[in-house]
Amino acid sequence: MHSMLSHPALMDCRRLFLRNYEVWINIGVHDFEKRGEQRVLINVDLYVPLAQTTPRQDQLHEVLDYDFIRRTIAQRVSKGHIHLQETLCDEVLALMLAHPQVKAARVSTEKPDVYPDCDAVGVEVFRIKGE
């Protein structure tokens, strides 16, 4: 995964990531896609300022908990059918950026089972809070 830590606005951050989180979701615009769930892989990078997330006492409450990422995605996925991966990506991105410690986020989704001749089709979005 490509890291944006070299971006001038993020050089004071650490990157937290969730890689290839597999969910089964009803997603797609075609009739055959609306009849069942598809496997989707979700990747998230969160950029959080070191000043806010450097543990001094080696305690979980001092950092952003990875469970926040998984739980937030699971809650969104459980809400029902989504037509477009772009919509899913944008919504997950907005939910990640809503966390007060998150300065920037990158979210990608992939459908690995759509075409037999490629690994996956997908979409990715990235945003720095306030830009």
C-alpha positions in Angstrom: 0.0 0.0 0.0 1.2 3.5 -0.9 1.6 5.7 2.2 0.9 9.5 2.0 3.2 10.2 5.0 5.5 12.1 2.7 2.7 14.6 2.0 3.7 17.9 3.7 0.4 18.1 5.6 0.8 14.6 7.0 4.5 14.4 7.9 3.6 14.8 11.6 1.3 11.7 11.4 1.3 8.0 11.8 -0.6 5.8 9.5 -3.0 3.2 10.9 -4.3 0.7 8.4 -6.9 -2.0 7.9 -5.9 -4.3 5.0 -8.2 -6.5 2.9 -11.1 -6.5 5.4 -13.5 -8.9 3.7 -17.2 -8.2 3.9 -20.2 -9.7 2.0 -22.6 -7.0 0.9 -25.5 -6.5 -1.5 -23.8 -4.1 -3.9 -24.3 -3.4 -7.6 -26.6 -1.9 -10.2 -27.4 -5.0 -12.3 -30.4 -7.2 -11.5 -28.2 -10.3 -10.8 -26.2 -8.3 -8.3 -29.3 -7.2 -6.4 -30.3 -10.8 -5.8 -27.4 -11.7 -3.5 -24.3 -10.6 -1.7 -20.8 -10.1 -3.2 -17.4 -10.3 -1.6 -15.8 -6.9 -1.2 -12.4 -6.1 0.2 -12.0 -2.8 2.0 -8.8 -1.1 2.8 -8.4 1.9 5.0 -5.5 4.1 5.9 -6.0 6.7 8.7 -3.5 9.5 9.3 -3.5 10.6 12.9 -1.2 13.3 14.4 1.7 11.8 16.4 1.1 14.4 19.1 -2.4 13.0 19.7 -1.6 9.3 19.4 1.8 8.7 20.8 1.3 6.4 23.8 3.1 7.5 26.9 1.8 4.7 29.2 1.4 1.9 26.5 -2.4 2.0 27.0 -5.1 1.5 24.4 -7.0 4.6 25.5 -4.0 6.7 24.3 -4.4 5.7 20.6 -7.1 5.3 18.0 -8.4 1.8 18.4 -8.5 -0.4 15.3 -11.9 -1.6 16.4 -13.3 1.8 15.4 -12.4 1.1 11.8 -13.9 -2.4 11.6 -17.0 -1.5 13.7 -17.8 1.6 11.6 -17.5 -0.3 8.3 -19.6 -3.2 9.6 -22.3 -0.8 10.8 -22.4 0.9 7.3 -22.4 -2.4 5.5 -25.3 -3.7 7.6 -27.6 -0.9 6.4 -28.5 -2.6 3.1 -28.0 -2.4 -0.6 -25.6 0.0 -2.2 -25.5 0.6 -5.9 -22.0 1.8 -6.4 -18.6 1.1 -4.9 -18.0 4.9 -5.3 -20.9 5.5 -2.8 -19.5 2.9 -0.4 -16.0 4.4 -0.5 -17.3 8.0 -0.1 -19.5 7.1 2.9 -16.7 5.1 4.6 -14.3 8.0 4.0 -16.7 10.5 5.6 -17.3 8.2 8.6 -13.5 7.8 9.1 -12.9 11.6 8.8 -15.6 12.2 11.4 -13.4 10.8 14.1 -11.7 13.7 15.9 -8.2 12.2 15.8 -8.2 11.5 12.1 -6.4 14.2 10.0 -6.7 12.3 6.6 -8.0 9.1 5.3 -7.7 6.8 2.3 -10.4 4.2 1.5 -10.5 1.6 -1.2 -13.0 -1.1 -2.1 -12.4 -4.0 -4.4 -14.7 -6.6 -5.9 -12.4 -9.6 -6.5 -14.9 -11.9 -8.1 -16.3 -9.8 -10.9 -14.1 -10.8 -13.8 -12.2 -14.0 -14.2 -9.2 -12.4 -16.0 -8.2 -9.8 -13.4 -7.6 -9.7 -9.6 -10.3 -7.1 -8.8 -12.2 -4.0 -9.9 -12.4 -1.2 -7.4 -12.2 2.4 -6.4 -10.1 4.5 -4.1 -10.6 7.9 -2.4 -8.3 10.1 -0.3 -8.9 13.3 1.6 -7.2 15.5 4.1 -9.6 17.1 6.6 -10.3 20.7 5.8 -9.1 20.5 2.1 
